[in-house]
Amino acid sequence: MNALPTPLALPGWTHTYSGKVRDLYVPEGADPATSPYLLVVASNRVSAFDFVLEPPIPGKGALLTALSNWWFSRIPLANHLATDGGAPAVPEAVADRAVVSRRLDMYPVECVVRGALTGSGLLEYQQTGAVCGIELPAGLSDGDLLDEPIYTPAYKAPYGEHDENITFERSVELVGADVATALRDASLKIFTEARELAAERGVVLADTKFEFGKDPVTGELVLADEVLTSDSSRYWDATAYFDESLSGSAKLASFDKQIVRNWLAANWDKQGEPPVLPGEIVAQTHGRYRELYVRLTGSEPDFAPPTA
């Protein structure tokens, strides 16, 4: 992965970590290892093929944060947002794209739920007839909806390594039977309810990933990280999906950075640094993120539109 930009200096906060698209801070003077609060800032950076690309997508961080918070407000499960009176405020400079999170003991399992066969699940199915050990009917094609969503966890690999698809039995070995079952059941319940809501808004929720942690004081299962956003989920337009005259990319166009991936695939041989994204690709990508937000929430974003 290429070098990340220098993180913002935020008064009252100390930067501790940057991933491809997010930056983490703790309150100034707090021990990063024990601070009860974290500031999670969603950047406008966009990544593909293990590279952070230039330029960023203006407004992306705000759209993802707003959509995630919208879903959190509709999911009847404890989440990582710090709402107690002692939590510090989000700095004004990142008010539209950051949240203050409570510290959790995170589980090393990425909880993937698939309602359709596509992506890495399709590749595994084509090789073995199964996904993460779950046998599926023969003859399925890219984009086919499954009769029931399936839970296909992944092991969260250390930073710099790729996550590994695992069976449910392997997740039991990692976190124990009770926790593994709770992760699976919560993930399937949230996905099923979210898929129904998305369908009402003319959107197909194909798959998603959740992350959970444990409250270190109460032991409570807590939904963490982002949830049901364009970056953590695959959404398709229902009208195009069910149009029998369409196929391939026209049928399965997703509300995410697939536009970026497609452009890179056509204009870069994956040798050396990737090229700078053209302005029209940046604008189209922002448009897809924004369209999903409006489609799902039924409202325009209540933050200022990007100017650059």
C-alpha positions as CSV (number, residue, x, y, z in Angstrom):
1,M,0.0,0.0,0.0
2,N,1.3,3.5,-0.8
3,A,1.9,6.1,1.8
4,L,-1.1,7.8,3.5
5,P,-1.5,11.6,3.7
6,T,-0.5,13.3,6.9
7,P,-3.5,13.2,9.2
8,L,-5.3,16.3,10.3
9,A,-4.2,18.0,13.5
10,L,-7.4,18.2,15.7
11,P,-7.3,20.3,18.9
12,G,-7.9,18.1,21.9
13,W,-7.1,14.9,20.1
14,T,-4.0,12.8,19.4
15,H,-3.7,10.8,16.2
16,T,-3.0,7.1,16.8
17,Y,-3.6,5.2,13.6
18,S,-4.6,5.6,9.9
19,G,-6.0,2.9,7.7
20,K,-6.7,3.2,4.0
21,V,-9.8,5.2,4.5
22,R,-10.1,6.1,8.2
23,D,-8.1,7.8,10.9
24,L,-8.3,7.2,14.7
25,Y,-7.6,9.6,17.5
26,V,-7.8,9.5,21.3
27,P,-8.4,12.4,23.6
28,E,-5.2,14.4,24.2
29,G,-3.3,13.0,27.1
30,A,-5.1,9.7,27.1
31,D,-3.3,6.3,26.8
32,P,-4.1,5.0,23.3
33,A,-4.2,1.5,24.8
34,T,-6.7,2.2,27.5
35,S,-8.6,5.4,26.5
36,P,-12.4,4.8,26.9
37,Y,-13.1,6.9,23.9
38,L,-11.9,6.9,20.3
39,L,-12.5,9.5,17.5
40,V,-13.2,7.6,14.2
41,V,-12.8,9.9,11.2
42,A,-14.0,8.7,7.8
43,S,-11.7,10.3,5.2
44,N,-12.6,11.0,1.6
45,R,-9.8,8.7,0.5
46,V,-10.7,5.9,-1.9
47,S,-8.7,2.7,-2.3
48,A,-8.6,-0.1,-4.8
49,F,-6.2,-2.9,-5.5
50,D,-4.4,-2.2,-2.2
51,F,-3.6,1.4,-3.2
52,V,-5.0,4.7,-1.9
53,L,-5.8,6.7,-5.0
54,E,-5.7,10.3,-6.0
55,P,-7.7,12.5,-5.8
56,P,-10.0,11.6,-2.9
57,I,-13.8,11.6,-3.4
58,P,-15.2,14.9,-2.0
59,G,-18.0,14.3,0.5
60,K,-17.5,10.5,0.6
61,G,-16.6,10.4,4.3
62,A,-19.7,12.5,5.3
63,L,-22.0,10.4,3.2
64,L,-20.7,7.1,4.7
65,T,-20.9,8.5,8.2
66,A,-24.4,9.8,7.8
67,L,-25.7,6.5,6.3
68,S,-24.0,4.4,9.0
69,N,-25.6,6.6,11.7
70,W,-28.9,6.3,10.0
71,W,-28.7,2.5,10.1
72,F,-27.5,2.5,13.7
73,S,-30.6,4.4,14.7
74,R,-32.8,1.6,13.2
75,I,-30.9,-1.5,14.5
76,P,-32.2,-2.6,18.0
77,L,-28.7,-3.7,19.1
78,A,-26.1,-1.9,21.2
79,N,-23.6,0.0,19.0
80,H,-20.2,1.6,19.5
81,L,-21.4,5.2,19.5
82,A,-20.5,7.0,22.7
83,T,-23.6,8.7,24.0
84,D,-22.9,9.1,27.7
85,G,-22.5,12.5,29.1
86,G,-18.8,12.1,29.6
87,A,-17.9,11.6,26.0
88,P,-16.0,14.4,24.3
89,A,-17.5,16.2,21.4
90,V,-16.6,15.6,17.8
91,P,-14.2,18.4,16.6
92,E,-15.9,21.0,14.3
93,A,-13.4,20.4,11.5
94,V,-14.6,16.8,11.0
95,A,-18.2,17.2,12.5
96,D,-19.9,15.7,9.4
97,R,-17.6,12.7,9.0
98,A,-16.6,11.5,12.4
99,V,-18.0,9.8,15.5
100,V,-16.8,9.3,19.0
101,S,-16.8,5.6,19.8
102,R,-16.5,3.8,23.1
103,R,-13.6,1.4,23.4
104,L,-14.5,-2.3,22.8
105,D,-12.6,-5.6,22.8
106,M,-13.1,-6.4,19.1
107,Y,-13.6,-10.0,18.0
108,P,-11.3,-11.2,15.2
109,V,-14.1,-12.3,13.0
110,E,-15.6,-10.3,10.1
111,C,-19.2,-11.3,10.0
112,V,-20.1,-11.5,6.3
113,V,-23.7,-12.2,5.2
114,R,-24.6,-13.0,1.6
115,G,-28.0,-12.8,0.2
116,A,-26.8,-13.2,-3.4
117,L,-23.9,-15.1,-5.0
118,T,-21.3,-12.8,-6.4
119,G,-17.7,-11.6,-5.8
120,S,-15.4,-13.9,-3.9
121,G,-18.3,-16.1,-2.9
122,L,-19.0,-16.8,-6.5
123,L,-15.4,-17.8,-7.2
124,E,-15.4,-20.2,-4.2
125,Y,-18.7,-21.7,-5.3
126,Q,-17.4,-22.2,-8.9
127,Q,-14.4,-24.1,-7.5
128,T,-16.1,-26.1,-4.7
129,G,-19.9,-25.8,-5.0
130,A,-19.9,-24.2,-1.5
131,V,-19.1,-20.9,0.2
132,C,-17.2,-21.1,3.5
133,G,-18.3,-24.8,3.9
134,I,-22.0,-24.1,3.1
135,E,-23.2,-26.2,0.2
136,L,-25.3,-24.4,-2.4
137,P,-27.5,-25.7,-5.2
138,A,-25.9,-26.4,-8.5
139,G,-26.2,-24.1,-11.5
140,L,-26.1,-20.7,-9.8
141,S,-24.8,-17.7,-11.7
142,D,-23.3,-14.4,-10.8
143,G,-25.9,-12.3,-9.0
144,D,-28.4,-15.0,-8.3
145,L,-30.3,-14.4,-5.1
146,L,-30.1,-17.1,-2.5
147,D,-33.3,-18.7,-1.0
148,E,-32.0,-17.7,2.4
149,P,-29.1,-15.5,3.4
150,I,-25.9,-17.4,4.4
151,Y,-23.4,-16.4,7.1
152,T,-19.8,-16.7,5.8
153,P,-17.4,-15.4,8.3
154,A,-13.8,-14.3,7.7
155,Y,-10.8,-14.2,10.0
156,K,-9.6,-10.6,10.4
157,A,-5.9,-10.9,9.5
158,P,-3.2,-8.6,11.0
159,Y,-2.7,-5.2,9.3
160,G,-1.1,-5.6,5.9
161,E,-2.4,-9.1,5.4
162,H,-5.6,-10.3,3.6
163,D,-8.6,-11.5,5.5
164,E,-9.3,-15.2,5.2
165,N,-12.7,-16.8,4.6
166,I,-13.4,-19.4,7.2
167,T,-16.1,-21.8,8.2
168,F,-18.5,-21.3,11.2
169,E,-16.7,-24.1,12.9
170,R,-13.4,-22.2,12.6
171,S,-15.0,-19.1,14.1
172,V,-16.0,-21.3,17.1
173,E,-12.4,-22.2,17.5
174,L,-11.4,-18.5,17.5
175,V,-14.0,-17.0,19.8
176,G,-15.9,-19.9,21.4
177,A,-19.3,-21.5,20.6
178,D,-21.4,-19.0,22.5
179,V,-19.8,-15.9,21.0
180,A,-19.7,-17.4,17.5
181,T,-23.4,-18.3,17.6
182,A,-24.3,-14.8,18.9
183,L,-22.3,-13.2,16.1
184,R,-23.9,-15.4,13.4
185,D,-27.5,-14.9,14.8
186,A,-27.1,-11.1,15.2
187,S,-25.6,-10.7,11.7
188,L,-28.4,-12.7,10.0
189,K,-31.1,-10.8,11.9
190,I,-29.7,-7.4,11.0
191,F,-29.1,-8.4,7.4
192,T,-32.6,-9.8,6.9
193,E,-34.3,-6.7,8.4
194,A,-32.1,-4.3,6.4
195,R,-32.7,-6.2,3.2
196,E,-36.4,-5.9,3.6
197,L,-36.1,-2.1,4.3
198,A,-33.8,-1.7,1.3
199,A,-36.3,-3.6,-0.9
200,E,-39.0,-1.1,0.1
201,R,-36.7,1.7,-1.2
202,G,-36.1,0.0,-4.6
203,V,-32.6,-1.4,-3.6
204,V,-31.3,-5.0,-3.5
205,L,-29.0,-5.6,-0.5
206,A,-26.7,-8.3,-2.0
207,D,-24.2,-8.8,0.8
208,T,-22.6,-7.0,3.7
209,K,-20.1,-7.4,6.5
210,F,-20.4,-6.5,10.2
211,E,-17.9,-6.2,13.0
212,F,-18.7,-6.7,16.7
213,G,-16.9,-6.2,19.9
214,K,-17.4,-6.8,23.6
215,D,-18.0,-4.1,26.1
216,P,-15.1,-4.6,28.5
217,V,-17.2,-3.8,31.5
218,T,-20.5,-5.4,30.9
219,G,-19.5,-8.1,28.4
220,E,-22.3,-7.0,26.1
221,L,-22.2,-7.8,22.4
222,V,-21.8,-4.5,20.6
223,L,-22.1,-3.6,16.9
224,A,-19.1,-1.6,15.8
225,D,-17.4,0.0,12.9
226,E,-19.4,1.2,10.0
227,V,-22.7,-0.6,9.2
228,L,-24.5,-1.2,5.9
229,T,-22.7,1.5,4.0
230,S,-21.6,1.6,0.4
231,D,-18.1,0.6,1.5
232,S,-19.2,-2.4,3.7
233,S,-22.1,-3.6,1.6
234,R,-23.0,-4.4,-2.0
235,Y,-26.3,-2.8,-3.1
236,W,-27.9,-3.0,-6.6
237,D,-30.7,-1.0,-8.1
238,A,-33.8,-3.2,-8.0
239,T,-35.3,-1.9,-11.3
240,A,-32.1,-2.8,-13.2
241,Y,-31.7,-6.1,-11.3
242,F,-35.1,-7.4,-12.2
243,D,-35.0,-6.1,-15.8
244,E,-34.8,-9.3,-17.8
245,S,-33.4,-7.4,-20.8
246,L,-30.2,-6.5,-18.8
247,S,-27.3,-8.7,-17.9
248,G,-23.8,-8.4,-16.5
249,S,-22.5,-5.1,-15.2
250,A,-25.7,-3.3,-16.3
251,K,-27.8,-5.5,-14.1
252,L,-25.4,-5.6,-11.1
253,A,-24.1,-2.0,-11.1
254,S,-23.4,-1.3,-7.4
255,F,-23.6,1.9,-5.4
256,D,-20.0,2.1,-4.5
257,K,-16.5,2.5,-5.9
258,Q,-16.9,-0.1,-8.7
259,I,-16.7,2.7,-11.2
260,V,-13.2,3.4,-9.9
261,R,-12.2,-0.3,-10.1
262,N,-13.6,-0.6,-13.6
263,W,-11.7,2.5,-14.8
264,L,-8.4,1.3,-13.2
265,A,-8.8,-2.2,-14.8
266,A,-9.1,-0.5,-18.2
267,N,-6.4,2.0,-17.8
268,W,-3.7,0.5,-15.5
269,D,-1.7,-2.7,-15.8
270,K,-1.2,-2.8,-11.9
271,Q,2.5,-2.0,-12.3
272,G,3.9,0.8,-10.3
273,E,1.8,3.6,-8.9
274,P,-1.8,3.8,-10.2
275,P,-2.8,6.8,-12.4
276,V,-4.7,9.8,-11.1
277,L,-8.4,9.4,-11.4
278,P,-10.1,11.7,-14.0
279,G,-12.6,14.3,-12.7
280,E,-15.5,12.5,-14.3
281,I,-14.7,9.2,-12.5
282,V,-14.5,11.1,-9.2
283,A,-17.8,12.8,-9.9
284,Q,-19.6,9.6,-10.9
285,T,-18.3,7.8,-7.8
286,H,-19.6,10.5,-5.5
287,G,-22.9,10.4,-7.3
288,R,-23.3,6.7,-6.6
289,Y,-22.6,7.1,-2.9
290,R,-25.0,10.1,-2.7
291,E,-27.7,8.3,-4.7
292,L,-27.7,5.3,-2.3
293,Y,-28.0,7.6,0.7
294,V,-31.0,9.5,-0.8
295,R,-32.6,6.2,-2.0
296,L,-32.4,4.6,1.5
297,T,-33.1,7.5,3.8
298,G,-35.6,9.3,1.6
299,S,-33.9,12.6,2.3
300,E,-31.1,14.8,1.0
301,P,-27.8,14.9,3.0
302,D,-28.1,17.6,5.7
303,F,-24.5,18.6,5.4
304,A,-22.9,21.0,2.8
305,P,-22.3,19.5,-0.6
306,P,-18.6,19.1,-1.6
307,T,-17.0,22.0,-3.3
308,A,-13.8,20.3,-4.4
